Amino acid sequence: MRNIPVQSLVTLLQPEEFNDIADELENIITSAGITLSQSDLFQLGKAVATYSAGGDFYTDSGAADAYVLSAIGSKQTPEEYFDGMRIRFLPENANTGASTINVNSLGVINIKKADGVSDPAAGDISTTELQLTYDGTNFRIVELGGASATSSVTLDVNQATHGFSVNDIIRVSGGAYTEAQADTVANAQAIGVVVAQPDADNFTVQFSGFTNLLTGLSANTLHYLDASTPGANTTTEPTISKPIIFAVSSTTGWILPQRPIDTTVAGGITSSDYVTNGFAQFADDLLLQWGTTASISRGATGATINFPTTFPTACLQINGSILSATGSGSNVHAPLFNILSTTQFDVFVGGNSSGSFPVFWSAIGH
């Protein structure tokens, strides 16, 4: 629009000057994607509302770590960067480390974390909406509710010959990172997942938030720490692992914030059958069983008894007692036990007098 000089009360605008005003108003309306209509006298207001609601949103045509933004449609954009300039876009690619951005060909600018100093770690920029604010030197990732726009928490780590691969679930032991495993409470203290491994001495661990840097996940499924393979994940819930990842697809998902395994819960009873012949299975593999036999006659015949449930590894010991409703004085009876397998045992009754007696027994194993 031309610079119209100050007019006196009696000076009329020239036709071209008057047309400039109308052209400017029309351009605002049409650049917002609105078709001019003589019957709608609120088009300017609608155009302003469109710019206010989405004028800072751009499309990305760049690559990972080098984002190139363009205006949507015919929307107008700032002619230069300015302090406080805000932009929003959906990145086409997640970053792998330090990144730059070029908004509508205004020039390449570094992207920093919210502190304005630190480079974004791998995965800090995902394919979800990202908001940035220009501080006069760099574009900073906007914090939302105390978390970055990507809602991820990562750390770049230098650890010689770490041996990790992407997807490994790790923990801290003796001041160093090592693979976690759901075989013991101590090994199951997972803190995060490896999302980048540039070389043998460096890796990036993500503690929480969205990531699209993983592989081989099962979509729409919770993944846990594996009990048999260090660092691995599984969709089968083990006894002492809380969910680690919720997978959206085979490569994307949310790494869930980790909490220490509660040893009182982890070592508690995981299954049981509280009946006359029952059992209690504990998380650390301890298995207690108990029962009462039918009456067994004193002597060498005895009886073979089935455990209420199978000991996964071994029965270690059996103890018992006899209730003799008629025995008294010098009558003494006691049970004798012989472990046959993880499923059965023999029980005999010994004593200094004849009779038949039920045996109350308890067994311990794992």
C-alpha positions in Angstrom: 0.0 0.0 0.0 1.4 3.4 -0.9 2.2 6.0 1.7 -0.8 8.4 1.6 0.3 11.9 2.7 -1.7 13.6 5.4 -4.7 15.2 3.8 -6.4 18.5 4.7 -10.1 18.5 5.4 -10.8 19.7 1.9 -8.4 17.4 0.1 -9.9 14.4 -1.6 -8.1 11.0 -1.9 -6.9 10.2 -5.4 -8.7 7.3 -7.0 -5.6 5.1 -6.8 -5.1 5.9 -3.1 -8.7 5.0 -2.4 -8.4 1.8 -4.3 -5.2 0.8 -2.3 -7.3 0.7 0.9 -9.9 -1.6 -0.7 -7.2 -3.8 -2.3 -5.5 -4.2 1.1 -8.7 -5.3 2.7 -9.5 -7.7 -0.1 -6.0 -9.2 0.1 -6.4 -9.9 3.8 -9.7 -11.7 3.1 -8.6 -13.7 0.1 -5.2 -14.7 1.6 -7.1 -16.2 4.5 -8.8 -18.5 1.9 -12.1 -16.7 1.9 -14.0 -16.0 -1.4 -15.2 -12.4 -1.7 -18.9 -12.0 -1.3 -21.0 -8.8 -1.4 -23.6 -10.4 0.7 -21.2 -11.0 3.6 -20.1 -7.9 5.5 -18.1 -9.9 8.1 -15.4 -11.3 5.9 -12.7 -9.1 7.2 -13.5 -10.2 10.8 -13.4 -13.8 9.6 -10.1 -13.3 7.9 -8.6 -11.8 11.1 -9.9 -14.7 13.1 -8.4 -17.2 10.7 -5.0 -15.5 11.0 -5.3 -15.3 14.8 -6.2 -19.0 15.1 -3.7 -20.4 12.6 -1.5 -17.8 11.1 1.5 -19.2 12.9 1.0 -22.8 11.6 3.3 -23.9 8.8 4.0 -27.1 6.7 7.3 -28.9 6.8 9.2 -30.1 3.7 12.6 -30.6 5.3 14.5 -33.6 6.6 15.4 -34.8 10.0 17.5 -32.2 11.9 16.9 -29.6 9.1 13.3 -28.4 9.0 12.0 -26.2 6.2 8.7 -24.5 6.7 6.3 -22.9 4.2 3.1 -20.9 4.7 -0.1 -22.7 4.2 -2.1 -21.6 1.1 -1.8 -17.9 0.4 -1.4 -16.8 4.0 1.0 -14.0 4.5 4.0 -14.4 6.9 6.4 -12.0 8.6 9.1 -10.5 6.4 11.9 -11.2 9.0 12.4 -13.0 12.3 11.5 -11.0 15.4 11.7 -11.5 19.2 8.7 -13.5 20.4 7.8 -14.8 16.9 5.9 -18.1 17.4 5.6 -20.9 15.0 3.8 -24.3 15.0 4.2 -27.2 12.6 4.0 -31.0 12.3 7.6 -32.3 11.7 7.8 -34.8 8.8 10.8 -36.5 10.6 12.0 -37.0 14.1 15.4 -35.4 15.0 18.5 -37.4 15.7 20.3 -34.6 17.5 21.1 -30.9 17.0 18.6 -29.3 14.5 17.9 -26.2 12.5 14.8 -24.5 11.0 14.2 -22.2 8.0 10.8 -20.5 8.1 9.5 -19.3 4.8 13.1 -18.8 3.4 13.9 -16.2 6.1 17.1 -18.0 7.0 18.4 -21.0 8.8 18.1 -20.8 12.6 19.3 -23.2 15.3 16.6 -25.0 17.4 17.3 -25.2 21.2 15.6 -26.7 24.2 13.5 -24.4 26.4 16.7 -23.1 28.2 17.8 -21.5 24.9 21.2 -23.2 25.2 21.0 -27.0 25.0 20.6 -28.7 21.6 17.6 -31.1 21.4 18.5 -34.7 22.0 17.4 -37.5 19.7 13.7 -37.8 19.8 13.0 -34.5 21.4 11.4 -33.5 18.1 8.9 -36.2 17.0 6.1 -36.2 14.4 3.6 -34.6 16.8 2.9 -30.9 16.8 5.9 -28.8 17.8 5.8 -25.2 19.0 8.8 -22.9 18.8 9.5 -19.3 19.9 12.2 -17.0 18.5 14.4 -15.4 21.2 16.4 -13.1 18.9 19.0 -15.7 18.3 17.5 -19.2 18.3 14.1 -20.9 18.2 13.3 -22.5 21.6 11.1 -25.5 22.1 8.0 -24.2 23.9 7.3 -25.8 27.3 3.7 -27.0 27.8 2.6 -27.7 31.4 6.2 -28.1 32.6 7.2 -30.6 29.8 8.5 -29.9 26.3 6.1 -29.9 23.4 7.2 -33.4 22.6 6.6 -34.5 26.2 9.9 -36.5 26.2 12.7 -36.6 28.7 16.0 -37.8 27.3 19.7 -37.8 28.2 22.8 -38.2 26.0 25.3 -40.5 27.7 28.9 -41.1 27.1 29.9 -44.6 28.4 32.8 -46.5 26.9 31.8 -49.8 25.2 28.3 -49.6 26.5 27.1 -52.5 24.3 23.5 -51.2 24.0 21.3 -51.3 21.0 18.1 -49.2 20.2 15.2 -50.7 22.1 17.3 -51.9 25.1 15.7 -51.2 28.4 18.3 -50.1 30.9 19.0 -49.5 34.6 21.7 -48.0 36.7 24.1 -50.2 38.7 27.2 -49.0 40.5 27.1 -45.6 38.8 27.0 -47.1 35.2 24.1 -48.0 32.9 23.4 -51.7 32.3 20.6 -53.8 30.8 17.6 -54.3 33.0 15.9 -57.7 33.4 12.8 -58.9 35.2 14.4 -61.8 36.9 15.1 -60.1 40.2 13.8 -57.0 42.0 17.2 -55.4 41.8 17.6 -56.1 38.0 14.1 -54.9 37.3 14.7 -51.3 38.4 14.3 -50.0 34.8 14.8 -46.3 34.2 14.5 -45.9 30.5 14.9 -47.1 26.9 17.8 -46.6 24.5 16.5 -44.6 21.5 19.7 -43.7 19.7 23.2 -45.4 19.6 25.5 -43.4 17.3 28.6 -45.3 18.3 30.1 -47.8 20.7 30.7 -45.2 23.4 27.6 -43.0 23.2 23.9 -43.5 23.4 20.7 -41.6 24.2 18.3 -42.9 26.9 14.7 -41.7 26.9 13.1 -41.8 30.4 9.5 -40.9 29.3 7.4 -39.4 26.6 6.6 -40.0 22.9 9.2 -41.6 20.6 9.2 -42.9 17.0 12.8 -44.2 17.2 12.0 -47.8 18.3 11.6 -51.0 16.3 9.7 -54.3 16.3 6.9 -53.2 18.7 3.4 -54.7 18.7 0.9 -51.9 17.9 -1.6 -50.9 20.6 0.0 -53.1 23.2 1.8 -52.7 26.5 5.4 -53.9 26.6 7.2 -55.0 29.7 10.7 -55.9 30.8 11.6 -59.4 29.8 12.4 -61.9 32.5 14.8 -64.1 30.5 16.7 -61.7 28.1 18.6 -58.7 29.5 17.4 -55.4 28.0 14.6 -57.0 26.0 10.9 -56.2 26.1 7.9 -58.5 26.0 4.2 -58.2 25.7 3.7 -60.9 28.3 3.5 -59.4 31.8 6.2 -60.8 34.1 5.8 -60.9 37.9 8.0 -58.0 38.8 8.0 -55.6 35.8 5.6 -52.7 35.4 4.7 -51.5 31.9 7.7 -49.9 30.1 6.3 -48.9 26.7 2.8 -48.4 25.2 3.3 -49.0 21.5 1.1 -47.0 19.0 2.8 -48.8 16.0 5.8 -50.9 15.4 8.1 -47.9 15.7 6.2 -45.3 17.7 4.8 -45.2 21.2 5.0 -43.7 24.7 7.8 -44.6 27.1 6.0 -44.6 30.4 7.5 -42.8 33.4 9.3 -45.4 35.6 8.8 -46.0 39.3 11.0 -48.2 41.5 9.6 -51.7 41.9 7.9 -52.1 45.3 9.8 -55.0 46.9 6.9 -55.7 49.2 4.6 -56.1 46.3 7.2 -57.8 44.1 7.9 -60.4 46.7 4.2 -60.9 47.6 1.8 -63.7 46.8 1.0 -63.9 43.1 -1.4 -66.9 43.2 -3.0 -69.1 45.9 -5.7 -71.5 46.8 -6.7 -71.2 50.4 -8.4 -74.6 51.0 -7.7 -77.7 53.1 -5.2 -78.9 50.5 -3.9 -75.6 49.1 -0.8 -73.5 48.2 0.6 -69.9 48.1 2.9 -68.9 45.3 5.3 -65.9 45.9 6.8 -63.6 43.4 10.3 -64.6 44.2 9.4 -68.3 43.3 8.9 -69.5 46.9 6.0 -72.0 46.9 4.3 -73.1 50.1 1.8 -76.1 50.1 -0.2 -77.8 52.8 -2.8 -80.5 53.2 -4.4 -83.2 55.2 -4.4 -86.9 54.2 -7.0 -89.5 54.8 -6.3 -91.9 57.7 -3.1 -93.8 57.2 -2.4 -97.1 59.0 0.8 -97.5 61.1 3.4 -99.5 59.2 5.3 -99.8 56.0 2.4 -99.4 53.6 1.9 -95.6 53.8 0.3 -93.6 51.0 1.4 -91.6 48.0 0.1 -88.0 48.0 -0.2 -85.5 45.2 0.8 -81.9 45.8 -2.1 -79.5 45.2 0.1 -77.9 42.5 3.4 -78.7 40.9 6.7 -77.3 42.3 8.2 -75.6 39.2 11.8 -76.6 40.3 11.9 -78.8 43.4 10.2 -79.5 46.7 12.9 -78.9 49.4 11.3 -80.1 52.6 8.1 -81.6 54.1 7.0 -81.4 57.7 3.9 -82.8 59.4 2.1 -84.0 62.5 -0.5 -86.5 63.5 -3.7 -86.0 65.3 -4.5 -89.0 67.4 -7.9 -88.7 68.9 -7.5 -91.9 70.9 -3.7 -91.9 71.6 -2.6 -91.1 75.1 0.0 -92.0 77.7 2.7 -94.2 76.1 1.1 -94.1 72.6 3.5 -92.2 70.3 3.0 -91.7 66.6 4.9 -89.6 64.0 4.7 -89.2 60.2 7.7 -89.9 57.9 8.0 -88.4 54.5 9.8 -89.2 51.3 9.8 -86.7 48.4 9.2 -88.5 45.1 9.1 -85.6 42.6 7.8 -82.1 42.1 4.3 -83.5 42.0 4.2 -86.3 44.7 5.5 -87.6 48.0 5.1 -90.7 50.2 4.0 -90.5 53.8 4.2 -93.2 56.4 3.0 -93.4 60.0 5.3 -94.8 62.7 4.5 -95.5 66.3 4.5 -97.9 69.2 0.9 -99.0 68.7 -1.4 -99.9 65.9 -4.0 -97.5 64.5 -4.9 -95.2 61.6 -4.4 -91.5 61.6 -4.8 -88.5 59.3 -1.5 -86.6 58.7 -1.3 -82.9 58.6 1.6 -81.8 56.3 3.2 -78.7 54.9 5.9 -78.4 52.1 8.2 -75.7 51.0 10.0 -75.4 47.6 10.3 -73.3 44.5 
